[in-house]
Amino acid sequence: MKSLIIFGVAALAATPAFAQGGDGRARVAQPQTRAAVQAQVQARFARADADRDGFVTQEEVRARAEQRRERRGERREQRFERLDSNHDGMISRAEFDAPRAVRGGERRAIRGERRGQRFARRGGMMARFGDRAFAMMDVNRDGRVALAEAQRTALQRFDRVDANRDGTISLDERQTARSARQERREGRQDD
């Protein structure tokens, strides 16, 4: 249930944007503009709105999450098949180590790139809270989220993080917001 909200609109402002470093491995958080947040919300909303009626329902979100789970399972099976070179249904230590020996550092670079892509797609807060996040975005409580509701939620969060109101969340502003969230979490745990 925690990963149901795939379009993650409310957390887009707090989710770092990643850029590939010159060697293909480094990930660096980039400043994020208000316009970029609006574009991300619109793109994610379009992917989530399966029936193209202009609204995202929890049923659409659940169906998309199920599709993602199925694809993830298929990818796991493909990885297993690639590693099981003698096709005996088991992966020996030699089979497991073989790709690492061949690729070495290149494999680490690819893995780091995939981690960054997964984090960027994950949707931040919305992916973690599921139904609660959907309820936050559903301002008029009609059981569906319109693009305007999704954008309003994301931009409100953006505005809270954009301390100097220049329309861009800098790395410092992002870090300040992250630290404040961490302190609030720790304060709740202490209670």
C-alpha positions in Angstrom: 0.0 0.0 0.0 2.9 2.3 0.8 4.0 2.5 -2.9 0.5 3.1 -4.3 0.7 6.8 -5.1 3.0 6.7 -8.1 2.7 10.2 -9.3 4.2 11.6 -6.1 3.1 15.1 -6.7 3.3 16.6 -3.2 6.9 15.5 -2.7 8.2 16.6 -6.0 9.5 19.8 -4.6 11.5 17.9 -1.9 12.7 15.2 -4.2 16.1 16.0 -5.5 16.7 16.2 -9.2 19.7 14.1 -10.3 22.3 14.7 -13.0 24.8 12.2 -14.3 28.4 13.0 -13.5 31.1 13.0 -16.1 32.1 9.4 -15.2 28.6 8.1 -15.3 28.6 7.3 -11.6 28.3 10.5 -9.7 24.9 11.8 -8.7 24.5 15.4 -7.8 21.3 17.1 -6.6 20.4 20.0 -8.8 18.4 23.2 -8.0 14.7 22.8 -8.9 12.5 25.5 -10.4 8.8 26.0 -9.8 8.2 25.5 -13.6 10.0 22.1 -13.4 7.8 21.0 -10.6 4.7 21.9 -12.6 6.0 20.0 -15.6 6.8 16.9 -13.5 3.4 16.9 -11.8 1.7 17.2 -15.2 3.8 14.3 -16.7 3.3 12.0 -13.7 -0.4 12.9 -13.6 -0.8 12.0 -17.3 0.8 8.6 -16.7 -1.4 8.0 -13.7 -4.7 9.0 -15.4 -5.2 5.7 -17.1 -8.7 6.4 -18.5 -7.7 10.0 -19.5 -10.8 11.5 -17.9 -8.7 14.3 -16.2 -8.8 12.7 -12.7 -6.8 10.1 -10.9 -8.6 7.7 -8.7 -7.2 5.3 -6.1 -8.3 2.4 -8.4 -6.1 3.8 -11.2 -3.2 4.2 -8.7 -3.6 0.6 -7.5 -3.8 -0.8 -11.0 -0.6 1.0 -12.0 1.1 -0.2 -8.8 0.1 -3.7 -9.7 1.5 -3.3 -13.2 4.8 -2.0 -11.7 5.0 -5.0 -9.4 4.4 -7.4 -12.3 7.2 -5.7 -14.4 9.5 -5.9 -11.4 8.9 -9.6 -11.1 9.5 -10.1 -14.8 12.8 -8.2 -14.5 13.8 -10.4 -11.5 13.1 -13.5 -13.6 15.2 -12.1 -16.5 18.1 -11.4 -14.1 18.0 -14.9 -12.7 18.0 -16.4 -16.2 21.0 -14.3 -17.2 22.9 -15.4 -14.1 21.9 -19.1 -14.4 24.2 -19.8 -17.3 23.9 -23.6 -17.2 20.0 -23.3 -16.8 19.8 -25.8 -13.9 17.5 -23.6 -11.9 20.1 -22.6 -9.4 22.8 -19.9 -9.3 26.2 -21.2 -8.2 28.8 -19.0 -6.6 30.8 -19.0 -9.9 27.7 -18.0 -11.9 27.0 -15.2 -9.4 30.6 -13.9 -9.5 31.0 -14.1 -13.3 29.4 -10.8 -14.3 31.3 -8.9 -11.7 34.6 -10.3 -12.8 33.8 -9.3 -16.4 32.5 -5.8 -15.8 34.2 -4.7 -12.6 33.9 -1.0 -12.2 31.5 -0.6 -15.1 28.9 -2.7 -13.2 29.2 -0.4 -10.2 28.7 2.7 -12.4 25.6 1.1 -14.0 24.2 0.1 -10.6 24.7 3.7 -9.3 22.9 5.1 -12.3 20.0 2.8 -11.8 19.7 3.7 -8.1 19.5 7.4 -9.0 16.9 6.7 -11.6 14.8 4.6 -9.2 15.0 7.3 -6.5 14.0 10.0 -8.9 11.0 8.0 -10.1 9.9 6.8 -6.7 7.8 9.8 -5.9 9.2 10.7 -2.5 6.6 11.2 0.3 3.6 10.2 -1.8 5.1 6.8 -2.5 5.6 6.1 1.2 2.3 7.2 2.5 -0.2 5.8 -0.1 -3.8 6.5 0.9 -2.9 9.3 3.3 -1.1 11.2 0.6 -4.0 10.7 -1.8 -6.3 12.1 0.8 -4.0 15.2 1.2 -4.2 15.9 -2.5 -8.0 15.2 -2.8 -8.8 18.7 -1.4 -12.5 18.6 -2.3 -12.9 15.0 -0.9 -14.6 13.6 -4.0 -12.5 10.5 -4.2 -10.4 11.6 -7.2 -7.6 14.0 -7.8 -7.7 16.5 -10.5 -4.5 18.0 -12.1 -5.2 21.3 -10.4 -5.4 19.6 -7.0 -2.2 17.7 -7.6 -0.3 20.8 -8.7 -1.6 22.9 -5.9 -0.4 20.4 -3.3 3.1 20.1 -5.0 3.4 23.9 -5.3 2.4 24.5 -1.7 5.2 22.2 -0.7 7.6 23.8 -3.1 6.7 27.2 -1.6 7.4 26.0 1.9 10.9 24.8 0.9 11.7 27.9 -1.3 12.7 30.1 1.7 13.9 33.1 -0.3 10.9 33.0 -2.7 13.0 33.2 -5.9 11.2 30.4 -7.7 14.1 27.9 -7.3 14.9 25.5 -4.6 18.6 25.7 -4.1 20.7 22.9 -2.6 20.9 24.8 0.7 17.1 25.2 0.9 16.7 21.5 0.1 19.1 20.6 2.9 17.5 22.9 5.4 14.1 21.4 4.6 15.5 17.9 4.9 17.0 18.7 8.3 13.8 20.2 9.6 11.8 17.1 8.5 14.4 14.9 10.3 14.1 17.0 13.5 10.3 16.7 13.4 10.5 12.9 12.9 13.0 12.6 15.8 10.8 14.8 18.0 7.7 12.5 17.3 9.7 9.4 18.1 10.8 10.9 21.4 7.2 11.5 22.5 
